Amino acid sequence: MKKILVLTITFISFNCFAQSSDFLDLQGKEMHNSIRLNYILMQQPVNQVSYDLEPTMGLVGINYNMPITDWLYTGAGFHGAITGDQGGLFTLGVNLGVNFPIYKNLYFDANVHFGGGGGYRSLVKGGGIIYPNAGFQYKTNAFSFGVQYGYVNFFTGIQKDDNVSFFIEIPTTLRTSSYANAQKTFIVKHASEDVFWKKPAVKSVQQITFDYFFPFGDSRTDASTTPRYHKIDNVLSIMGFEYQRYLTDNTFIYAHVDAMYSGLTAGFMDVFFGAGKNIELTNRINLFGKFGIGAAGGRIYPEGGLTIYPKIGADVKITDKFGLSAHGGYHKSIGGVASFEAYTAGFGLKYYGLSGGTKDPFTGEKVTKIKTQGINIGVQNQTYYDVAKFGIPNSDLQLIALKVKYDINQRIYFAGEASFAYLGKSGGYAHGIFGLGVKSNKFINNRFSLFAEMAAGVAGGGRVDSGEGVLLRPTAGINYHINQDFSFNIAGGQMWSPFGNVNSSNINIGLTYSLSLLNAKK
């Protein structure tokens, strides 16, 4: 209940902005980014293990890339198993690539993906993955597709294979401003001749969800439990995050990720992509239905990972920006010897966004204000010392982390983070945490600032002894600001699992890119 109260207060506080100016004084910029969905088929090291292992595994990935120059790009990617017997294998990493035209719409594309993750710990050991690939891409205005040759290498273990992969890429435009303009209000008084300001805003929803899974049928645990493969007949508690992007006024596509924090030994997670539709009852209440397909697993009987997740529910819009959602669904794995399936029920805290333009994208209604939301996106290397394990010796862990911070005002921010192990013999360990932070003014020629955070979330996998997965982590550190938009940071803290035996000090070193989103208000 305390977590829910803190999150509610945090979201409500997003309304805290200051300073009003004419919006023509706001310098906007467009970021022409892309979402890449890829499929990779890997041969498995069946001759190097003493247990049964399916000969092939299929991975699907989602990568969000942004250009650095006309030919160089960077980004982040997430992969999960959907075929074979390694449901629950997930990876997270960063990308660096090149892309340039060869002839008309045909492009050469090559990139390197580095990260951490894993499924069977015996195959990936520490979890480090490097995936270089190169190939060709055919582009159109609406989408592109391509084929690449690459080598997936869990370099800390024995799981590695060269392969041919296929991808589809969808371009997306993000309209932003410099972080120097963050947390300000701009009054829209008159029309502008600038083409940038004539474009419609993007309608989106972000929500934190709390769900309860009620397994039935042939749902069973994996071999790490005692007794092995026993039936799951207790309630599982799940925490998740979802992003929705609207295509019409009542139709949307979405991405959703969950992690379990109670009911089994920590380690279960899922990720889904899908579409949904709203039915408006009043201007404050609507019904919805949606269908997701994706990957799931960890601490359940070995499966391919491919999972479907239909849901229905209702939303109550409390204000123009915040709402509550109640929902129920059916979570079922597809294929495999055993089939994990569960009825689900839960609720969510929603934030409704309209960003990047001066009119509603579907009604054409013009906005009256633009509020700039400060966002910080960072990548970190995290070191955790003497982490408690079960069944294997304690060890230090190296994690790669992606972190996003939403400014509430000039001093306080809300932070979310996903981290995956890549060294330390705990491949497959990951955590997702949310929290609040406070930062100081800049000092010493506006180059330095201090910050402190308190975060909590879910952790598990890799035989890290986090119990059922609840994690607490306070940290404090210092930023070095290269300019208004880029900064280096270093922080230290303590990671503690109140229902497990983890109590580890840690150091985080990272690079952060800061920007302002342009939130519209009617």
Steps between C-alpha positions, in 0.01 A plus 500: 500500500787735576642444150165585343466818707851615407437435129168684510655805664785486251274498196278775636811709555566497125270802487762710679647728230600864505594797278272615214624628163378532141539165325672670203795548735527119530749348259383152402684223319404172335671170572449250218530175692395144417357187659654177369342157555728208419494120507810287562521119479792345695642149504553377857809326651319166548828303495654704781238443772389197700126576487238506225506820297298592193734533197381851404376811679316795350551853634288805426633845568383859518760774450447875529767687303576869453742668257822664614594614147359430153669159500569413867236395754468371853221350709393222730354155444309230685480133392297204623470130411177381332596156363715215631488422871646820649194707575623756751820580311510879473781742415545876520773700329616803302559539126749689285459479124549646154240543226557655158352475148643267235252545215170691513295346789755227575721564804792329670444451874737363763501525877638353821273418793654462847311404814411239756239235566433132461279205582677177597786632715715199403496622138573869553694504833540873566244600236710731283387517137654664195319483166675648194298485177496649151265490203265691273190709560230612255327823606161651420337805659273288724732213596809305399620142514832324484713192540827468691772249573621502860658312787318480834770444760432455871873548550494396866351158417453239227182631335608653168419461131528676166165560331290686246238733650211699359359833614223752442561864589241771560611866495375723781536873562556647846459879531701638790692800627826555686512402867572868572127561434381232744219561749360814335157598372459663158173676412368432147360842403502490122583286201853458376628479145760252622415157356623341822215653702232409244544128558254311724590370842542132588242344732644244744442333836754374753399286793638300790303178557453268796367155407419168664542175306283199590675200334308184412519199268848358444688803639817374671825634643846438354782277631634766742219439749454220753325280405584548134224573250226525760157638415449874549174554684571823690451864401792680332542877549621696197611859443525651151533803274310574177528757221210559259517697174168597340441446127144638509301669775407160650746247349854452629808280484698425814809345661485345847752341737440314830709352780387282792565605860308238699378142461812322369875532529579821310573473129173504303440783252320568175490754218211558258411703193144540380202714410184613674178696464299723735121532520409836654205494740538857628771763474654350816428125473583255222522127446791342315618176350850413384705207379873452552750245377854465626744304712480378860678263736735445790440270801236309304527173306726545192300624201563682176399831650233604247200627698166668434326739739149634421345747748180693559440780748376847582665839554393790718658832406548698822650810332603582144840344573444224757275198529442157653453173314357162606549197277489123468662265252628161393876428488593186305821358356485350152684171437730306730458178695317678781288807460504785751161668508331732744201724542608850598347799678649833594500877481714778358593865554484688169658819366343641180734687270462731200843605378697649214244729332243778536179310417325174579603241235143370454257782584715786377429694820773758565693506826539802727827414671816298445672372813853373464568176686864439589615146414838339568592177316815323612705185467705376796750239601404380847730308734355310798743354754480157669145427386331212689413193287332166570658177379812679369767719667441869562669732251519854365259582216531732202171626355407712201210736576264727310357781712233764438433795731188722479536841662213587736641848555844660495615295802301175521471223241345159449740227376456159337777252424555157340832319560633164376812312614783441251787387730508316833370147424135608540383525139125547498495727806309824442317765695248772431462783752316831543569780741528866590808719479611848596773707332692812590575820312802491271823630648868559403440676168168318454686175439403293805184405690415254777209255523349238731239231426286246679370218279312173538397227260535140391812286450578137424671230296857373476480336847525842665343454844239777483224281644175562316655806339426820696795739473593829672789720384597845633778681307674838495740648248633783286444615140759661274314706237677503164233741372125557551410164343779254591652404834715233664396368839633280778306376801534263792239323708368183656280226351288311751239222463283500816367148430831357380866514598630764258662797676758637261675834455524627142653760269330629182678686218301637208434741214170692482325682215248763613217659299159660538178341375235743376179419689187669363206618711162589351 
